[in-house]
Amino acid sequence: MGKILERIRWAVANDLFYVAWHADEKCEDRGITAWQLVAGLKEAELIRERPRSKPNPSVVVRQIREDGSEVEVIWSWLRETTQAELVTVYLVE
């Protein structure tokens, strides 16, 4: 597991995260609730760490929804505030 993902999981487990407006909109468009993504982060599969992404380091993880469909979720790590941000979600086709 990557270091960025470890930090993000720690922040989520300690309620130190927020859902970006964009992510909230994309969840609504795709019939997903953000809490499902938050709850599924523990079992999420790391696809890619992006330590140089701007404005914050980020990860792409794949999660399986209750209906069996897959989504990819982007989370970022906010170093200065030690928080995680749910950035966006998209369906895997």
KACORSUL-V177327 format. One line per field, one symbol per residue. phi: phi as a letter, one per 40 degrees, with the letter a starting at -180 (. if undefined). A space follows every 50 residues. Layout:
phi: ???
This chain:
phi: .ccccdcccccccbfbaabcddccccdccbgbbdcccccccdcccccabb cbcbcbdabbbbbbcdcgcbbbbbbbbcdcbfbbbccaaaccb
